[in-house]
Amino acid sequence: MEKQVFEKYDGSRVTEGMLQEASQFFGDHYGVWGEHAAQAVGKFAKAGSHVRLSKARLRAEYLPVDTTCSYVRVTVDGRLAGNAFACRWACENKTVCWITQLVVHQDYRERGLAVGLLNQLRHDNVDIYGLMSSHPAACLAAAKAFGSSINTVRLEFIKEHAEEIMRASPIRYVKDAKVCGSLFNPEDTSGLVSSVDTGFWVNHTEPLEALAWAKDIVDWPLGELHDGHEFLLVLEVRRRTRSTSRSTSRPEALS
Ligand SMILES: CC(C)(COP(=O)(O)OP(=O)(O)OC[C@H]1O[C@@H](n2cnc3c(N)ncnc32)[C@H](O)[C@@H]1OP(=O)(O)O)[C@@H](O)C(=O)NCCC(=O)NCCS
C-alpha cells in the first residue's frame, strides 16, 4: 500500500530547498503556454513550452514578507506528488484564506490529492476561502474542501464581496485581477459568469476537457473559460451553531 504524507509549513519556515523543489515541480506539472501567450505576455511564453516559476518569484509573490502564508505538500512513497500555497488576510473583520497555487503531479491526479491538500489549509478562524483557477477540478476540489459541493456555491456572495476581498489582498496578482462575467456585469453575454481577467495565457486544452465533463455531471455555476481568464470562486464558511451542552463539554481546540 502506498504511503501518503501531508506536511504543512508556515510561510516563514519554507526553506530555499523546499522552494527550489516547488519551482521545479511547477515547471514540470503545471501546464504549457497557450497559442497566443507569446503575443500577449512576451516571447518567453512560447506556445507549448512549460510555464515556469522561479524560486525567487515564488518567494516574492507567493510568500511576501509580513504576510500570513502557508505551504502544503504531499508525498507519495517519498516522491513529491502535489503542493499548494495559500495566504491569509483580513477584510472587513473577516479572515480570508486564498489558495494562490495548487498543482498535482500528472501521475497522481484524480485520486483526491488536491482535496487532501486543501483540507490541510482549512482553519477554524477562516471566514472566507478564495481561488482563481483555469482548472475546473481546482474549483471542484475547493468547493469540496471548504464548502460542500460546487452546486451549493453562493454566487450572490461572490458578486457582492469578491472585489473588495481581492483589493485587500497582499498578493499582487490577486489584487490586480479584474473581475468579469455576467455576475458582475449583467450586459456581459460572452458566457463568462464568475471570472477574472488575469492575463495568464496558459493552454486551456485540459481545463476545457475537464469543464465539458464537469458540465455533464454537475450544474456548473461559474460559466465558460476564455483564454487569458480564470474562474473565480469565493466561499463563505457557514458555521453551525453548536448546542450549549456540546460546546461546554468539548472545548474548542486552540490553533
Ligand atoms: C487541478 C488539479 C490540482 C486537480 O488535482 P487532482 O488531485 O487531480 O484533483 P482531485 O483528485 O482532488 O479532484 C478534485 C475534483 O475534481 C475532479 N477532477 C479532477 N480532475 C478532473 C478532470 N481532469 N476532469 C474532470 N474532473 C476532474 C474530481 O473528480 C474531483 O471531483 P469530485 O470530488 O466531485 O469527485 C490538477 O489537475 C492540476 O495540478 N492541474 C494543473 C495545474 C492547475 O491547473 N492547477 C490549478 C491552478 S490553482
The ligand as an SDF file (V2000), in Angstrom:
LIG
                    3D

 48 50  0  0  0  0  0  0  0  0999 V2000
   -6.3910   20.9850  -10.7940 C   0  0  0  0  0  0  0  0  0  0  0  0
   -5.5960   19.8720  -10.1160 C   0  0  0  0  0  0  0  0  0  0  0  0
   -4.7810   20.4570   -8.9680 C   0  0  0  0  0  0  0  0  0  0  0  0
   -6.5890   18.8150   -9.5730 C   0  0  0  0  0  0  0  0  0  0  0  0
   -5.8460   17.8510   -8.8210 O   0  0  0  0  0  0  0  0  0  0  0  0
   -6.3980   16.3830   -8.5200 P   0  0  0  0  0  0  0  0  0  0  0  0
   -5.5940   15.8200   -7.4080 O   0  0  0  0  0  0  0  0  0  0  0  0
   -6.4890   15.6060   -9.7750 O   0  0  0  0  0  0  0  0  0  0  0  0
   -7.8840   16.6780   -8.0060 O   0  0  0  0  0  0  0  0  0  0  0  0
   -8.7710   15.7090   -7.0980 P   0  0  0  0  0  0  0  0  0  0  0  0
   -8.4540   14.2840   -7.4380 O   0  0  0  0  0  0  0  0  0  0  0  0
   -8.6690   16.1230   -5.6710 O   0  0  0  0  0  0  0  0  0  0  0  0
  -10.2270   16.0210   -7.6660 O   0  0  0  0  0  0  0  0  0  0  0  0
  -10.9880   17.1460   -7.2830 C   0  0  0  0  0  0  0  0  0  0  0  0
  -12.3010   17.0980   -8.0420 C   0  0  0  0  0  0  0  0  0  0  0  0
  -12.0700   17.3920   -9.4170 O   0  0  0  0  0  0  0  0  0  0  0  0
  -12.4970   16.3130  -10.2550 C   0  0  0  0  0  0  0  0  0  0  0  0
  -11.4920   16.1860  -11.3070 N   0  0  0  0  0  0  0  0  0  0  0  0
  -10.1540   16.0110  -11.1500 C   0  0  0  0  0  0  0  0  0  0  0  0
   -9.5710   16.0030  -12.3520 N   0  0  0  0  0  0  0  0  0  0  0  0
  -10.5440   16.1590  -13.2690 C   0  0  0  0  0  0  0  0  0  0  0  0
  -10.5480   16.2100  -14.6740 C   0  0  0  0  0  0  0  0  0  0  0  0
   -9.4210   16.1310  -15.3920 N   0  0  0  0  0  0  0  0  0  0  0  0
  -11.7400   16.3610  -15.2860 N   0  0  0  0  0  0  0  0  0  0  0  0
  -12.8720   16.4760  -14.5840 C   0  0  0  0  0  0  0  0  0  0  0  0
  -12.9190   16.4560  -13.2310 N   0  0  0  0  0  0  0  0  0  0  0  0
  -11.7650   16.2750  -12.5950 C   0  0  0  0  0  0  0  0  0  0  0  0
  -12.5430   15.1050   -9.3410 C   0  0  0  0  0  0  0  0  0  0  0  0
  -13.4490   14.1260   -9.7820 O   0  0  0  0  0  0  0  0  0  0  0  0
  -12.9740   15.7330   -8.0290 C   0  0  0  0  0  0  0  0  0  0  0  0
  -14.3650   15.9950   -8.0310 O   0  0  0  0  0  0  0  0  0  0  0  0
  -15.3240   15.2340   -7.0150 P   0  0  0  0  0  0  0  0  0  0  0  0
  -14.7320   15.4670   -5.6640 O   0  0  0  0  0  0  0  0  0  0  0  0
  -16.6360   15.9030   -7.2180 O   0  0  0  0  0  0  0  0  0  0  0  0
  -15.2540   13.8070   -7.4130 O   0  0  0  0  0  0  0  0  0  0  0  0
   -4.6590   19.1540  -11.1580 C   0  0  0  0  0  0  0  0  0  0  0  0
   -5.4300   18.7590  -12.2610 O   0  0  0  0  0  0  0  0  0  0  0  0
   -3.5300   20.0450  -11.6380 C   0  0  0  0  0  0  0  0  0  0  0  0
   -2.4950   20.1410  -10.9730 O   0  0  0  0  0  0  0  0  0  0  0  0
   -3.7210   20.7070  -12.8080 N   0  0  0  0  0  0  0  0  0  0  0  0
   -2.7080   21.5650  -13.3940 C   0  0  0  0  0  0  0  0  0  0  0  0
   -2.4590   22.8040  -12.5820 C   0  0  0  0  0  0  0  0  0  0  0  0
   -3.6970   23.6220  -12.3590 C   0  0  0  0  0  0  0  0  0  0  0  0
   -4.4500   23.9170  -13.2690 O   0  0  0  0  0  0  0  0  0  0  0  0
   -3.8780   23.9980  -11.0840 N   0  0  0  0  0  0  0  0  0  0  0  0
   -4.9610   24.8520  -10.6520 C   0  0  0  0  0  0  0  0  0  0  0  0
   -4.4590   26.2540  -10.5210 C   0  0  0  0  0  0  0  0  0  0  0  0
   -4.9850   26.9800   -8.9960 S   0  0  0  0  0  0  0  0  0  0  0  0
  1  2  1  0
  2  3  1  0
  2  4  1  0
  2 36  1  0
  4  5  1  0
  5  6  1  0
  6  7  2  0
  6  8  1  0
  6  9  1  0
  9 10  1  0
 10 11  2  0
 10 12  1  0
 10 13  1  0
 13 14  1  0
 14 15  1  0
 15 16  1  0
 15 30  1  0
 16 17  1  0
 17 18  1  0
 17 28  1  0
 18 19  1  0
 18 27  1  0
 19 20  2  0
 20 21  1  0
 21 22  1  0
 21 27  2  0
 22 23  1  0
 22 24  2  0
 24 25  1  0
 25 26  2  0
 26 27  1  0
 28 29  1  0
 28 30  1  0
 30 31  1  0
 31 32  1  0
 32 33  2  0
 32 34  1  0
 32 35  1  0
 36 37  1  0
 36 38  1  0
 38 39  2  0
 38 40  1  0
 40 41  1  0
 41 42  1  0
 42 43  1  0
 43 44  2  0
 43 45  1  0
 45 46  1  0
 46 47  1  0
 47 48  1  0
M  END
$$$$
